[in-house]
Protein backbone atom coordinates (compact mmCIF):
# COMPACT_ATOMS: atom_id res chain seq x y z
CA UNK A 1 0.00 0.00 0.00
CA UNK A 2 1.48 3.31 -1.04
CA UNK A 3 0.90 6.20 1.39
CA UNK A 4 2.27 9.70 1.09
CA UNK A 5 5.04 10.50 3.52
CA UNK A 6 5.06 13.76 5.47
CA UNK A 7 8.30 15.23 6.77
CA UNK A 8 8.10 18.30 9.04
CA UNK A 9 10.71 20.40 10.80
CA UNK A 10 11.12 19.56 14.55
CA UNK A 11 9.19 22.65 15.79
CA UNK A 12 6.10 21.66 13.75
CA UNK A 13 6.10 18.01 14.82
CA UNK A 14 4.81 18.83 18.33
CA UNK A 15 1.76 20.74 17.03
CA UNK A 16 0.34 17.81 15.09
CA UNK A 17 -2.67 16.08 16.61
CA UNK A 18 -2.96 12.71 14.95
CA UNK A 19 -6.16 10.81 15.09
CA UNK A 20 -6.56 7.03 15.42
CA UNK A 21 -6.51 6.71 11.63
CA UNK A 22 -2.81 7.58 11.37
CA UNK A 23 0.36 5.60 11.80
CA UNK A 24 3.54 7.18 13.10
CA UNK A 25 6.92 5.79 12.18
CA UNK A 26 10.28 6.96 13.46
CA UNK A 27 12.86 7.57 10.79
CA UNK A 28 16.40 8.71 11.15
CA UNK A 29 15.69 12.17 9.74
CA UNK A 30 12.17 12.93 11.00
CA UNK A 31 8.90 11.44 12.21
CA UNK A 32 6.56 10.41 9.43
CA UNK A 33 2.79 10.42 9.64
CA UNK A 34 0.71 8.60 7.11
CA UNK A 35 -3.05 8.21 6.94
CA UNK A 36 -3.95 4.66 7.94
CA UNK A 37 -7.05 4.55 5.80
CA UNK A 38 -6.46 7.22 3.21
CA UNK A 39 -8.14 9.99 5.27
CA UNK A 40 -7.05 13.62 5.39
CA UNK A 41 -4.45 14.87 7.86
CA UNK A 42 -5.94 16.40 11.04
CA UNK A 43 -3.69 19.00 12.64
CA UNK A 44 -6.01 19.53 15.63
CA UNK A 45 -7.19 23.01 14.72
CA UNK A 46 -10.63 21.68 13.71
CA UNK A 47 -11.16 20.36 17.22
CA UNK A 48 -9.97 23.68 18.66
CA UNK A 49 -12.43 25.59 16.43
CA UNK A 50 -15.21 23.19 17.43
CA UNK A 51 -14.40 23.79 21.10
CA UNK A 52 -14.45 27.56 20.53
CA UNK A 53 -17.82 27.30 18.80
CA UNK A 54 -19.13 25.19 21.67
CA UNK A 55 -17.91 27.89 24.11
CA UNK A 56 -20.05 30.55 22.44
CA UNK A 57 -21.29 32.68 25.39
CA UNK A 58 -24.80 32.93 23.92
CA UNK A 59 -25.02 29.17 23.64
CA UNK A 60 -23.60 28.74 27.14
CA UNK A 61 -26.19 31.19 28.46
CA UNK A 62 -28.94 29.33 26.61
CA UNK A 63 -27.67 26.03 27.96
CA UNK A 64 -27.52 27.43 31.47
CA UNK A 65 -31.07 28.75 31.11
CA UNK A 66 -32.26 25.40 29.79
CA UNK A 67 -30.43 23.58 32.58
CA UNK A 68 -31.99 25.94 35.13
CA UNK A 69 -35.44 25.40 33.67
CA UNK A 70 -34.92 21.66 33.64
CA UNK A 71 -33.82 21.72 37.28
CA UNK A 72 -36.86 23.86 38.16
CA UNK A 73 -39.11 21.39 36.36
CA UNK A 74 -37.63 18.52 38.37
CA UNK A 75 -38.04 20.47 41.61
CA UNK A 76 -41.52 21.62 40.62
CA UNK A 77 -42.46 18.09 39.60
CA UNK A 78 -41.90 16.95 43.16
CA UNK A 79 -43.76 19.98 44.52
CA UNK A 80 -46.66 19.41 42.11
CA UNK A 81 -46.80 15.73 43.05
CA UNK A 82 -46.91 16.72 46.72
CA UNK A 83 -49.61 19.32 45.99
CA UNK A 84 -51.60 16.73 44.01
CA UNK A 85 -51.34 14.31 46.95
CA UNK A 86 -52.49 17.02 49.37
CA UNK A 87 -55.41 17.92 47.10
CA UNK A 88 -56.45 14.27 46.77
CA UNK A 89 -56.26 13.84 50.54
CA UNK A 90 -58.24 17.04 51.11
CA UNK A 91 -60.87 15.97 48.55
CA UNK A 92 -61.20 12.54 50.21
CA UNK A 93 -61.49 14.10 53.65
CA UNK A 94 -64.08 16.58 52.35
CA UNK A 95 -66.13 13.74 50.85
CA UNK A 96 -65.94 11.83 54.13
CA UNK A 97 -66.94 14.94 56.12
CA UNK A 98 -69.81 15.57 53.69
CA UNK A 99 -70.98 11.98 54.09
CA UNK A 100 -70.81 12.26 57.89
CA UNK A 101 -72.71 15.56 57.77
CA UNK A 102 -75.43 14.07 55.55
CA UNK A 103 -75.68 11.02 57.83
CA UNK A 104 -75.90 13.26 60.91
CA UNK A 105 -78.51 15.41 59.18
CA UNK A 106 -80.57 12.34 58.28
CA UNK A 107 -80.28 11.10 61.88
CA UNK A 108 -81.33 14.48 63.29
CA UNK A 109 -84.21 14.66 60.81
CA UNK A 110 -85.40 11.24 61.98
CA UNK A 111 -85.15 12.32 65.61
CA UNK A 112 -87.08 15.53 64.89
CA UNK A 113 -89.84 13.54 63.19
CA UNK A 114 -89.93 11.16 66.18
CA UNK A 115 -90.09 14.06 68.66
CA UNK A 116 -92.77 15.78 66.60
CA UNK A 117 -94.84 12.59 66.66
CA UNK A 118 -94.32 12.32 70.43
CA UNK A 119 -95.32 15.96 70.97
CA UNK A 120 -98.43 15.57 68.79
CA UNK A 121 -99.38 12.46 70.81
CA UNK A 122 -98.86 14.33 74.08
CA UNK A 123 -100.88 17.34 72.84
CA UNK A 124 -103.70 14.97 71.93
CA UNK A 125 -103.47 13.33 75.37
CA UNK A 126 -103.49 16.77 77.09
CA UNK A 127 -106.63 17.73 75.15
CA UNK A 128 -108.30 14.48 76.19
CA UNK A 129 -107.33 15.11 79.83
CA UNK A 130 -108.61 18.68 79.63
CA UNK A 131 -111.90 17.42 78.19
CA UNK A 132 -112.14 14.81 80.98
CA UNK A 133 -111.33 17.52 83.55
CA UNK A 134 -114.13 19.72 82.18
CA UNK A 135 -116.54 16.80 82.40
CA UNK A 136 -115.51 16.14 86.02
CA UNK A 137 -115.83 19.82 86.86
CA UNK A 138 -119.30 19.74 85.34
CA UNK A 139 -120.21 16.65 87.40
CA UNK A 140 -118.76 18.25 90.58
CA UNK A 141 -120.67 21.46 89.90
CA UNK A 142 -123.90 19.49 89.39
CA UNK A 143 -123.33 17.53 92.60
CA UNK A 144 -122.56 20.73 94.56
CA UNK A 145 -125.68 22.41 93.18
CA UNK A 146 -127.80 19.34 94.01
CA UNK A 147 -126.40 19.19 97.51
CA UNK A 148 -127.28 22.86 98.12
CA UNK A 149 -130.81 22.34 96.88
CA UNK A 150 -131.43 19.36 98.99
Backbone as CSV, one residue per row, in Angstrom:
resi,resn,N_x,N_y,N_z,CA_x,CA_y,CA_z,C_x,C_y,C_z
1,UNK,0.850,-1.165,0.000,0.000,0.000,0.000,0.895,1.226,0.000
2,UNK,0.631,2.128,-0.907,1.480,3.315,-1.041,0.806,4.510,-0.384
3,UNK,1.436,5.046,0.680,0.897,6.198,1.394,1.880,7.347,1.260
4,UNK,1.335,8.571,1.177,2.271,9.703,1.085,2.994,9.892,2.415
5,UNK,4.228,10.297,2.335,5.044,10.496,3.523,5.148,11.980,3.804
6,UNK,4.995,12.351,5.096,5.059,13.757,5.475,6.290,13.942,6.343
7,UNK,7.116,14.915,5.971,8.296,15.230,6.769,8.187,16.684,7.185
8,UNK,8.244,16.944,8.510,8.098,18.299,9.035,9.328,18.664,9.846
9,UNK,9.605,19.967,9.936,10.708,20.395,10.802,10.353,20.087,12.264
10,UNK,11.361,19.948,13.163,11.116,19.556,14.552,10.117,20.458,15.291
11,UNK,10.101,21.763,15.058,9.190,22.646,15.786,7.737,22.405,15.405
12,UNK,7.468,21.917,14.194,6.096,21.656,13.750,5.605,20.279,14.196
13,UNK,6.504,19.372,14.477,6.104,18.013,14.825,5.267,17.970,16.102
14,UNK,5.524,18.856,17.056,4.811,18.834,18.326,3.378,19.360,18.214
15,UNK,3.091,20.154,17.185,1.755,20.738,17.032,0.771,19.813,16.333
16,UNK,1.215,18.701,15.846,0.336,17.808,15.092,-0.480,16.968,16.066
17,UNK,-1.789,16.943,15.824,-2.669,16.080,16.614,-3.151,14.983,15.692
18,UNK,-2.590,13.807,15.836,-2.956,12.709,14.952,-4.127,11.944,15.534
19,UNK,-5.017,11.589,14.661,-6.162,10.806,15.088,-5.843,9.333,15.051
20,UNK,-6.798,8.476,15.391,-6.562,7.034,15.418,-6.389,6.431,14.022
21,UNK,-6.626,7.241,12.989,-6.509,6.712,11.628,-5.107,6.906,11.046
22,UNK,-4.156,7.310,11.866,-2.812,7.579,11.367,-1.790,6.684,12.046
23,UNK,-0.766,6.370,11.282,0.356,5.596,11.802,1.559,6.517,11.883
24,UNK,2.331,6.377,12.962,3.537,7.185,13.099,4.729,6.246,13.088
25,UNK,5.692,6.580,12.233,6.924,5.794,12.177,8.096,6.707,12.482
26,UNK,9.085,6.182,13.163,10.281,6.960,13.464,11.323,6.663,12.393
27,UNK,11.799,7.706,11.784,12.861,7.573,10.787,14.099,8.285,11.323
28,UNK,15.164,8.083,10.679,16.401,8.705,11.146,16.367,10.214,10.976
29,UNK,15.694,10.718,9.971,15.695,12.165,9.740,14.527,12.871,10.435
30,UNK,13.348,12.268,10.412,12.171,12.933,11.005,11.058,11.913,11.213
31,UNK,10.064,12.303,11.998,8.901,11.436,12.207,7.999,11.540,10.992
32,UNK,7.426,10.412,10.600,6.557,10.406,9.425,5.158,10.004,9.855
33,UNK,4.193,10.728,9.351,2.793,10.421,9.640,2.094,10.120,8.336
34,UNK,1.437,8.994,8.310,0.705,8.604,7.112,-0.722,8.261,7.502
35,UNK,-1.678,8.624,6.652,-3.046,8.213,6.937,-3.149,6.696,6.892
36,UNK,-3.816,6.112,7.891,-3.949,4.663,7.945,-5.012,4.172,6.984
37,UNK,-5.981,5.006,6.677,-7.052,4.553,5.802,-7.269,5.489,4.644
38,UNK,-6.319,6.306,4.304,-6.463,7.225,3.206,-7.271,8.470,3.567
39,UNK,-7.381,8.809,4.865,-8.138,9.991,5.275,-7.229,11.201,5.305
40,UNK,-7.831,12.392,5.398,-7.046,13.625,5.387,-6.281,13.796,6.697
41,UNK,-5.260,14.592,6.676,-4.452,14.867,7.860,-5.211,15.836,8.751
42,UNK,-5.260,15.543,10.076,-5.945,16.401,11.041,-4.881,17.010,11.933
43,UNK,-4.718,18.329,11.853,-3.694,18.999,12.642,-4.219,19.477,13.992
44,UNK,-5.481,19.168,14.330,-6.010,19.531,15.633,-6.719,20.868,15.674
45,UNK,-6.545,21.700,14.655,-7.191,23.008,14.723,-8.713,22.905,14.556
46,UNK,-9.185,21.857,13.872,-10.634,21.683,13.708,-11.272,21.445,15.075
47,UNK,-10.640,20.620,15.882,-11.162,20.358,17.223,-11.133,21.636,18.059
48,UNK,-10.074,22.429,17.910,-9.974,23.684,18.658,-11.080,24.647,18.236
49,UNK,-11.354,24.717,16.933,-12.426,25.587,16.432,-13.773,25.084,16.939
50,UNK,-13.964,23.757,16.912,-15.213,23.187,17.432,-15.395,23.539,18.909
51,UNK,-14.314,23.446,19.683,-14.400,23.791,21.100,-14.755,25.264,21.274
52,UNK,-14.168,26.125,20.444,-14.451,27.558,20.532,-15.908,27.840,20.172
53,UNK,-16.410,27.137,19.171,-17.823,27.298,18.797,-18.706,26.831,19.945
54,UNK,-18.339,25.719,20.562,-19.129,25.193,21.672,-19.080,26.137,22.880
55,UNK,-18.044,26.961,22.986,-17.909,27.885,24.106,-18.553,29.231,23.819
56,UNK,-19.362,29.311,22.788,-20.047,30.546,22.444,-20.855,31.007,23.664
57,UNK,-20.603,32.217,24.173,-21.286,32.683,25.388,-22.813,32.643,25.275
58,UNK,-23.336,32.979,24.089,-24.796,32.928,23.916,-25.309,31.514,24.112
59,UNK,-24.601,30.563,23.503,-25.018,29.167,23.642,-24.865,28.702,25.085
60,UNK,-23.774,29.121,25.735,-23.595,28.737,27.136,-24.718,29.311,27.986
61,UNK,-25.088,30.565,27.722,-26.186,31.187,28.461,-27.482,30.435,28.208
62,UNK,-27.734,30.091,26.937,-28.943,29.330,26.606,-28.930,27.974,27.305
63,UNK,-27.776,27.327,27.293,-27.670,26.026,27.960,-27.900,26.165,29.462
64,UNK,-27.317,27.211,30.035,-27.516,27.430,31.467,-28.988,27.689,31.777
65,UNK,-29.640,28.491,30.915,-31.071,28.749,31.113,-31.870,27.459,30.996
66,UNK,-31.550,26.663,29.968,-32.257,25.395,29.795,-32.006,24.463,30.975
67,UNK,-30.746,24.423,31.429,-30.431,23.575,32.581,-31.181,24.069,33.822
68,UNK,-31.246,25.380,33.997,-31.991,25.937,35.126,-33.469,25.609,35.051
69,UNK,-34.022,25.732,33.846,-35.443,25.403,33.667,-35.688,23.928,33.926
70,UNK,-34.773,23.097,33.429,-34.916,21.655,33.641,-34.857,21.326,35.132
71,UNK,-33.912,21.941,35.833,-33.821,21.725,37.282,-35.086,22.196,37.991
72,UNK,-35.615,23.365,37.553,-36.857,23.856,38.159,-38.006,22.895,37.896
73,UNK,-38.046,22.346,36.673,-39.106,21.385,36.361,-39.011,20.164,37.261
74,UNK,-37.787,19.675,37.487,-37.632,18.518,38.369,-38.049,18.869,39.796
75,UNK,-37.631,20.055,40.271,-38.039,20.473,41.614,-39.547,20.684,41.664
76,UNK,-40.081,21.361,40.654,-41.524,21.623,40.617,-42.312,20.337,40.484
77,UNK,-41.751,19.362,39.768,-42.460,18.093,39.599,-42.722,17.465,40.963
78,UNK,-41.715,17.486,41.818,-41.896,16.948,43.165,-42.920,17.778,43.945
79,UNK,-42.818,19.099,43.810,-43.760,19.975,44.522,-45.180,19.762,44.012
80,UNK,-45.326,19.638,42.675,-46.661,19.409,42.112,-47.207,18.050,42.540
81,UNK,-46.348,17.055,42.594,-46.798,15.728,43.046,-47.264,15.810,44.501
82,UNK,-46.524,16.552,45.317,-46.910,16.720,46.721,-48.234,17.486,46.817
83,UNK,-48.366,18.541,46.007,-49.612,19.316,45.989,-50.775,18.444,45.546
84,UNK,-50.547,17.630,44.499,-51.595,16.726,44.013,-52.016,15.758,45.122
85,UNK,-51.040,15.222,45.848,-51.340,14.308,46.952,-52.148,15.017,48.039
86,UNK,-51.744,16.248,48.373,-52.489,17.015,49.373,-53.916,17.285,48.906
87,UNK,-54.068,17.632,47.623,-55.408,17.918,47.095,-56.275,16.664,47.097
88,UNK,-55.687,15.519,46.734,-56.445,14.266,46.769,-56.874,13.941,48.200
89,UNK,-55.951,14.118,49.139,-56.259,13.844,50.543,-57.358,14.783,51.037
90,UNK,-57.223,16.064,50.689,-58.237,17.037,51.109,-59.595,16.716,50.483
91,UNK,-59.607,16.324,49.207,-60.873,15.967,48.545,-61.504,14.749,49.219
92,UNK,-60.683,13.740,49.532,-61.201,12.542,50.205,-61.766,12.899,51.573
93,UNK,-61.023,13.708,52.317,-61.488,14.099,53.647,-62.768,14.936,53.552
94,UNK,-62.861,15.783,52.536,-64.077,16.583,52.346,-65.265,15.689,52.034
95,UNK,-65.041,14.683,51.165,-66.131,13.744,50.851,-66.574,12.992,52.104
96,UNK,-65.598,12.547,52.903,-65.939,11.833,54.134,-66.701,12.740,55.097
97,UNK,-66.253,13.993,55.226,-66.941,14.936,56.117,-68.355,15.207,55.602
98,UNK,-68.489,15.348,54.279,-69.810,15.570,53.690,-70.731,14.383,53.984
99,UNK,-70.189,13.184,53.820,-70.982,11.978,54.091,-71.409,11.936,55.554
100,UNK,-70.469,12.237,56.459,-70.810,12.255,57.886,-71.864,13.324,58.181
101,UNK,-71.736,14.488,57.547,-72.707,15.562,57.771,-74.088,15.154,57.268
102,UNK,-74.142,14.529,56.093,-75.428,14.074,55.548,-76.030,13.009,56.465
103,UNK,-75.187,12.065,56.914,-75.677,11.021,57.829,-76.209,11.637,59.124
104,UNK,-75.465,12.597,59.674,-75.902,13.258,60.907,-77.205,14.015,60.663
105,UNK,-77.291,14.675,59.508,-78.510,15.413,59.175,-79.702,14.466,59.063
106,UNK,-79.490,13.330,58.400,-80.571,12.340,58.283,-80.981,11.822,59.664
107,UNK,-79.990,11.576,60.524,-80.279,11.096,61.878,-81.079,12.139,62.661
108,UNK,-80.637,13.390,62.593,-81.333,14.475,63.293,-82.750,14.624,62.741
109,UNK,-82.883,14.545,61.425,-84.210,14.656,60.807,-85.129,13.556,61.345
110,UNK,-84.612,12.346,61.429,-85.401,11.237,61.984,-85.796,11.489,63.423
111,UNK,-84.842,12.017,64.211,-85.147,12.316,65.612,-86.186,13.422,65.724
112,UNK,-86.098,14.435,64.873,-87.075,15.528,64.892,-88.467,14.987,64.571
113,UNK,-88.551,14.134,63.551,-89.845,13.536,63.189,-90.390,12.733,64.377
114,UNK,-89.515,11.968,65.021,-89.933,11.162,66.178,-90.424,12.058,67.312
115,UNK,-89.675,13.132,67.599,-90.085,14.057,68.661,-91.394,14.762,68.303
116,UNK,-91.540,15.127,67.044,-92.775,15.780,66.604,-93.966,14.839,66.810
117,UNK,-93.774,13.578,66.466,-94.842,12.589,66.662,-95.168,12.450,68.145
118,UNK,-94.122,12.419,68.983,-94.320,12.318,70.432,-95.079,13.532,70.949
119,UNK,-94.671,14.725,70.517,-95.318,15.962,70.967,-96.778,15.979,70.526
120,UNK,-97.038,15.602,69.263,-98.426,15.567,68.788,-99.259,14.588,69.616
121,UNK,-98.688,13.436,69.955,-99.384,12.460,70.811,-99.673,13.037,72.177
122,UNK,-98.669,13.751,72.753,-98.856,14.334,74.079,-99.887,15.470,74.046
123,UNK,-99.877,16.270,72.980,-100.880,17.341,72.843,-102.279,16.729,72.789
124,UNK,-102.396,15.656,72.020,-103.695,14.969,71.927,-104.117,14.438,73.294
125,UNK,-103.172,13.864,74.032,-103.472,13.334,75.371,-103.862,14.466,76.323
126,UNK,-103.170,15.609,76.241,-103.489,16.769,77.088,-104.907,17.242,76.797
127,UNK,-105.276,17.298,75.515,-106.630,17.733,75.153,-107.682,16.767,75.722
128,UNK,-107.362,15.479,75.627,-108.301,14.484,76.189,-108.439,14.663,77.698
129,UNK,-107.289,14.904,78.375,-107.328,15.108,79.825,-108.089,16.390,80.176
130,UNK,-107.883,17.433,79.385,-108.607,18.682,79.632,-110.122,18.472,79.459
131,UNK,-110.465,17.707,78.411,-111.901,17.421,78.188,-112.461,16.605,79.361
132,UNK,-111.690,15.630,79.835,-112.135,14.811,80.977,-112.254,15.682,82.216
133,UNK,-111.292,16.622,82.400,-111.328,17.522,83.550,-112.578,18.399,83.489
134,UNK,-112.920,18.899,82.315,-114.127,19.717,82.181,-115.376,18.901,82.527
135,UNK,-115.397,17.657,82.078,-116.545,16.798,82.398,-116.629,16.584,83.909
136,UNK,-115.506,16.330,84.568,-115.508,16.142,86.023,-115.974,17.419,86.733
137,UNK,-115.431,18.545,86.242,-115.833,19.820,86.855,-117.348,20.022,86.707
138,UNK,-117.853,19.622,85.556,-119.304,19.741,85.341,-120.053,18.833,86.314
139,UNK,-119.571,17.609,86.485,-120.215,16.654,87.405,-120.136,17.193,88.824
140,UNK,-118.949,17.713,89.227,-118.763,18.246,90.581,-119.712,19.440,90.797
141,UNK,-119.780,20.297,89.796,-120.671,21.461,89.903,-122.119,21.008,90.050
142,UNK,-122.521,20.021,89.311,-123.896,19.487,89.388,-124.141,18.898,90.773
143,UNK,-123.170,18.136,91.273,-123.328,17.525,92.600,-123.389,18.606,93.681
144,UNK,-122.568,19.638,93.576,-122.564,20.725,94.559,-123.893,21.473,94.500
145,UNK,-124.409,21.722,93.324,-125.682,22.406,93.184,-126.806,21.534,93.755
146,UNK,-126.764,20.255,93.511,-127.803,19.337,94.010,-127.727,19.250,95.547
147,UNK,-126.532,19.297,96.071,-126.401,19.191,97.514,-126.879,20.487,98.163
148,UNK,-126.777,21.611,97.571,-127.277,22.862,98.119,-128.802,22.889,98.042
149,UNK,-129.352,22.364,97.051,-130.808,22.345,96.876,-131.428,21.314,97.807
150,UNK,-130.822,20.419,98.183,-131.434,19.357,98.988,-131.404,19.620,100.436
